[in-house]
Structures are given as C-alpha cells and as structure tokens.
Amino acid sequence: MSGTVIHPSAVVEPGARLGVDVEIGPLCYVGSGVVLGDRVRLANQVSVIGDTAIGAGTQVQAFAALGGLPQDRKHKGGPSTLTVGENCDIRESVTMHRGTDYGRAATVVGNNGFFLAYSHVAHDCIVGDNVTLTHASTLGGHCEVGDGAIIGGHAAVHQFVRIGHHAFIAGMAAVVGDVIPYGMAMGDRARLRGFNIIGLKRAGMSRSELGTMRAAYRMLFSPEKTVAENAEEVRKAFADSAAVMDILDFLTSRGKRHFTVPALGDRGEDAGDGGD
C-alpha cells in the first residue's frame, strides 16, 4: 500500500486488497472482496463491492457503482465476479454488475475502456479492449463486445447480442441482433449501414482492402439469396482477404444466430462514411 491515500470519510472494509499509489476519495465505499490494482483512483462517492477486481491505472469518477448484484431474477446469490482491466476511464454514475450464478458467473471488461456517464455493463458481459460506451448506452446481460467497438449515446444492446470488433453503433440505436466486425448499425430496430470506414482507416486498412470489403459486403447481403448461401460464395470469392474471412467466421462460428442486416434494398454502396 506504499503511497496509497484514503480519505478519512471513505470506508475500506477489512479484506480489501489495495495496490501501490491507490487513491480513494471522499465517501467512497470499498467492500471486503475488492482488489484495486496499482494507481487506481476512486474520485468520490464511488461504490465498489462484491468480488470485484479493478486493474492498474483505472480511474473511476463520482457515483459509479461497480460489482453490484446482477439484475436477474434467476440469480440465486451464488458466487460471481466482476473484473475490470487496466487504464480504463469510468465516468460519473457508470454501473457494472457481477455475473450470474447460472450464467458465466463473471463479467469481464478489458483494458483501456472509456465508459461515459450513466453507461451500463450488465451481468455476464464480455467487453474487449479499447471499447467506448458513450453517454447512457446500455449492454444487456450476456452481451459480447469486441475490441475497439464504439456504442453511441443512449444506444441499447439486447441481451446475448454480440457486437463485432471495431463496430460502430449509432446513438439511440436499438440493437437486437449480432453486428458484424467493422459494421455500422443505426436505427430502431438497428440496421446495418455498411462499414465503419473511419474506424477501418484508423486501423490501417488500405484503400484496396476497403474496396474488397465493400464488394464482399454487397455480395454477402445480396437479397437474391440468404445470408448463409451468400456467405459460401463470399468465402470462395474472397479467400485471400483476412478481413473478409474474419467477418465470415463471426457469422458462422456460433450456429444459428439473429443478425443485424441491411434494410431491404440497402447494399451499402454509400454506407460507413459517417462512422468513428
């Protein structure tokens, strides 16, 4: 606990484990099963309870509540955990809940996440690295969010839905089906609008590769056949593209799933230019 500072009004229960240079501000509460890594900072009036571990360098702002019981009637009080990675920025009134005893029994949040005010990570979610949940966005239980994904303000992701890596979910979207990697989804109910082009460019994808991705997208969501049928043709036509194969693996790796697809007649020719 070398260099650790705990405000006199904070409560740190016996059994909590604190790393070096931890700061715990006024009126914070840290439960007995909590582990705070080196340089974690709890600003003020933060609650961290249950079997919750927060990685080194993570900053948590006022009124955030981490490690609470899952909001699920089927949970019977069995053991479960919340793990938050390193160097996350968790803003005001964010909530993250532990897993359920009938599900994964764990909620896991990766490194370098940015969770804006009032955003919510529900029980049993798996959230990757470098993910952004913007203001008041919500993940239902058992969701999976890939690395680098961005969830727009007030967007709601239905339970058990997967958001592919580097996908972009527009503000106010209601997402009830899996969103492919690099996909951009918007609306109620959300529809695919092509790729997150800006995100792809930031990831270093070349103009030629972007052209390949657009062509594969048009073929994949052609209305003449089912997505499953189109996927087989795409796999043959674009076998040399690792990015396209990545999308196909996402579509086919979990058996029967419900996917977010384009609106009828929208094949994405102009999509993706407004992503982030």
C-alpha positions in Angstrom: 0.0 0.0 0.0 3.0 2.3 -0.4 1.8 5.8 -1.4 -1.9 4.9 -1.1 -4.1 7.7 0.1 -7.5 7.1 1.7 -9.8 10.0 2.6 -10.9 9.9 6.2 -14.6 9.7 5.2 -14.1 6.7 2.9 -14.8 3.2 4.1 -12.5 0.3 3.2 -13.6 -2.9 4.6 -11.1 -5.4 6.1 -10.0 -7.9 3.5 -9.9 -5.5 0.6 -6.6 -5.6 -1.2 -5.0 -2.4 -2.4 -2.0 -1.9 -4.7 0.5 0.9 -4.5 -0.3 4.5 -5.1 -4.1 3.9 -4.9 -6.3 7.0 -4.2 -9.7 6.6 -2.5 -11.6 9.8 -2.3 -14.3 11.2 0.0 -17.3 9.0 0.9 -16.2 6.1 -1.2 -17.0 2.5 -0.2 -14.7 -0.5 -0.9 -16.0 -3.9 0.1 -14.1 -6.7 1.7 -13.8 -8.8 -1.5 -12.4 -6.0 -3.7 -9.0 -5.8 -5.3 -7.7 -2.5 -6.5 -4.6 -2.5 -8.7 -1.7 -0.1 -8.6 -2.6 3.6 -9.2 -6.4 3.0 -9.2 -8.2 6.2 -8.4 -11.7 6.4 -7.0 -12.7 10.0 -7.1 -15.6 10.5 -4.6 -18.7 8.6 -3.6 -17.7 5.6 -5.6 -19.0 2.2 -4.6 -17.0 -1.0 -5.3 -18.4 -4.2 -3.8 -18.5 -7.9 -4.2 -15.7 -10.0 -5.7 -14.5 -7.2 -8.0 -11.0 -6.6 -9.3 -10.0 -3.3 -10.9 -6.8 -3.2 -13.0 -3.9 -0.9 -12.6 -4.3 2.7 -13.7 -8.1 2.7 -13.9 -9.8 5.9 -13.0 -13.4 5.9 -11.6 -15.4 9.1 -11.2 -18.2 10.1 -8.8 -21.2 7.9 -8.1 -20.1 5.0 -10.2 -21.3 1.6 -8.7 -19.1 -1.4 -9.6 -19.7 -5.0 -8.6 -23.3 -4.9 -7.7 -25.6 -7.9 -7.8 -26.8 -8.9 -11.3 -30.3 -7.6 -12.2 -31.6 -11.0 -13.0 -34.4 -12.9 -11.2 -32.8 -16.2 -11.9 -29.7 -15.3 -9.9 -29.9 -17.1 -6.5 -27.0 -15.4 -4.8 -24.2 -17.7 -5.7 -20.6 -16.6 -6.2 -19.8 -14.4 -9.2 -17.2 -11.8 -10.2 -16.6 -8.5 -12.0 -13.1 -7.9 -13.5 -12.2 -4.5 -15.0 -9.0 -4.2 -16.9 -6.1 -1.7 -16.8 -6.2 2.0 -17.7 -10.0 2.3 -18.0 -11.7 5.6 -17.7 -15.0 5.1 -15.9 -17.1 8.3 -15.7 -19.9 9.5 -13.4 -22.7 7.1 -12.4 -21.5 4.2 -14.5 -22.8 0.8 -13.4 -21.2 -2.6 -13.9 -22.6 -5.7 -12.4 -21.2 -9.1 -11.5 -22.1 -12.3 -13.4 -24.9 -14.6 -12.5 -24.5 -18.0 -10.8 -26.4 -19.7 -13.6 -24.5 -18.0 -16.4 -20.8 -17.2 -16.8 -20.6 -16.2 -13.2 -18.3 -13.5 -14.4 -18.5 -10.1 -16.1 -15.2 -9.1 -17.8 -14.2 -5.7 -19.0 -10.9 -5.3 -21.0 -8.2 -2.7 -20.9 -8.3 0.9 -22.0 -12.0 1.1 -22.0 -13.8 4.5 -22.0 -17.2 4.4 -20.2 -19.1 7.7 -20.3 -21.6 8.9 -17.7 -24.6 6.6 -17.0 -23.4 3.8 -19.2 -24.2 0.3 -18.0 -22.5 -3.1 -18.4 -24.8 -5.8 -17.3 -24.2 -9.2 -15.8 -22.1 -11.8 -17.7 -21.0 -9.4 -20.4 -17.6 -9.8 -22.0 -16.2 -6.5 -23.2 -12.9 -6.3 -25.1 -10.1 -3.8 -25.1 -10.3 -0.2 -26.2 -14.1 -0.2 -26.2 -16.1 3.0 -25.8 -19.6 3.2 -24.3 -20.8 6.7 -24.7 -23.3 8.6 -22.6 -26.2 6.4 -21.2 -25.5 3.5 -23.5 -26.6 0.1 -22.2 -25.5 -3.5 -22.6 -28.0 -6.2 -21.6 -26.9 -9.3 -19.9 -24.6 -11.9 -21.6 -23.5 -9.5 -24.4 -20.1 -9.7 -26.0 -18.4 -6.6 -27.4 -15.2 -6.9 -29.5 -12.1 -4.8 -29.3 -12.3 -1.2 -30.4 -16.1 -1.1 -30.7 -18.0 2.1 -30.1 -21.5 2.2 -28.7 -23.2 5.5 -29.3 -25.2 7.6 -26.7 -28.4 6.1 -25.4 -28.0 3.0 -27.6 -29.4 -0.2 -26.1 -28.0 -3.6 -26.9 -30.3 -6.6 -26.3 -29.2 -9.4 -24.0 -27.0 -12.1 -25.6 -26.1 -9.9 -28.6 -22.6 -9.8 -30.0 -21.0 -6.6 -31.2 -18.1 -7.4 -33.5 -14.7 -5.8 -33.1 -14.3 -2.2 -34.4 -18.1 -2.0 -35.0 -19.9 1.3 -34.6 -23.3 1.5 -33.0 -25.0 4.9 -33.6 -26.6 6.9 -30.9 -30.2 5.9 -29.9 -29.9 2.6 -31.8 -31.8 -0.4 -30.5 -29.7 -3.5 -31.4 -31.4 -6.8 -31.2 -29.1 -8.9 -33.5 -25.4 -9.5 -33.7 -23.4 -6.8 -35.5 -20.5 -8.0 -37.7 -16.9 -6.8 -37.2 -16.3 -3.3 -38.6 -20.1 -2.9 -39.2 -22.0 0.3 -38.6 -25.6 -0.1 -37.3 -28.2 2.5 -36.6 -31.9 3.0 -36.1 -34.8 1.3 -34.2 -34.6 -1.6 -34.8 -31.0 -1.2 -35.8 -30.0 -2.0 -39.4 -26.6 -2.3 -40.9 -25.5 0.7 -42.9 -22.2 -0.6 -44.2 -18.8 -0.5 -42.6 -17.3 1.9 -40.0 -15.0 3.3 -42.7 -13.2 5.8 -40.4 -12.5 3.1 -37.9 -11.1 0.9 -40.7 -8.8 3.6 -41.8 -7.7 4.2 -38.3 -6.9 0.5 -38.1 -4.6 0.9 -41.1 -6.7 -0.7 -43.8 -5.6 0.3 -47.3 -7.9 1.8 -50.0 -7.6 -1.5 -51.9 -8.6 -3.5 -48.9 -11.5 -1.2 -48.3 -12.7 -1.8 -51.8 -12.5 -5.5 -51.2 -14.5 -5.2 -48.1 -17.3 -3.2 -49.8 -17.5 -5.7 -52.6 -17.8 -8.6 -50.1 -20.4 -6.7 -48.2 -22.6 -6.2 -51.3 -22.3 -9.9 -52.2 -22.9 -11.1 -48.6 -26.2 -9.1 -48.2 -27.5 -9.5 -51.7 -31.3 -10.1 -51.4 -31.3 -12.7 -54.1 -30.2 -15.4 -51.7 -30.0 -16.0 -47.9 -27.0 -14.7 -46.0 -25.9 -18.3 -45.3 -25.9 -19.0 -49.1 -24.2 -15.8 -49.9 -21.5 -16.5 -47.2 -20.4 -19.6 -49.0 -19.9 -17.6 -52.3 -18.1 -14.8 -50.5 -15.8 -17.4 -48.8 -14.8 -18.7 -52.3 -14.5 -15.3 -53.9 -12.5 -13.5 -51.2 -10.5 -16.3 -49.7 -7.3 -14.2 -49.8 -8.8 -11.4 -47.6 -8.2 -12.0 -43.9 -10.7 -9.2 -43.0 -13.5 -10.8 -45.0 -12.7 -14.2 -43.6 -12.9 -12.6 -40.1 -16.4 -11.5 -40.8 -17.5 -14.8 -42.2 -16.1 -16.6 -39.1 -18.1 -14.3 -36.9 -21.2 -15.1 -38.9 -20.7 -18.9 -38.8 -18.9 -19.6 -35.5 -21.9 -19.8 -33.2 -24.6 -21.8 -35.0 -28.0 -20.3 -35.5 -28.0 -16.6 -34.5 -30.0 -13.5 -35.2 -28.0 -10.8 -37.1 -28.4 -7.2 -37.8 -28.7 -6.9 -41.5 -29.2 -4.0 -44.0 -32.7 -2.7 -44.8 -34.2 -4.2 -47.9 -32.6 -2.6 -50.9 -29.7 -1.1 -49.0 -26.5 -2.8 -50.1 -24.1 -0.3 -48.5 -22.7 1.5 -51.5 -22.6 4.8 -49.6 -22.5 3.4 -46.1 -19.9 3.9 -43.5 -18.7 7.4 -44.2 -20.0 8.8 -41.0 -18.5 6.2 -38.6 -15.9 6.8 -36.0 
